Amino acid sequence: MSTGTNRMMDEFARLMTDAAGAAQSVRKEAETAFQVQVERLLNSMDVVKREEFEVVREMAIKARDENDALLARIEALEVKLAATTQG
């Protein structure tokens, strides 16, 4: 009788292991489907990815710095021009 009980317990354990594996597979599929839906929603809303935002932000910072440097050069040239026309 004990071997029948052991066999039944082994079968039950195997069944539970298979069920856990199936549940994990279903969970992964659900997560993937959810991520696809969220990405589709964000794309339809024209939301920018973080990496793209950071690239554009760095470009804007560089452009502002270049504009500041050019403005300083123009101001220096205007002062120099004013000094030569007055003298």
Order of alpha helices (4+ residues) and beta strands (2+ residues): alpha-alpha
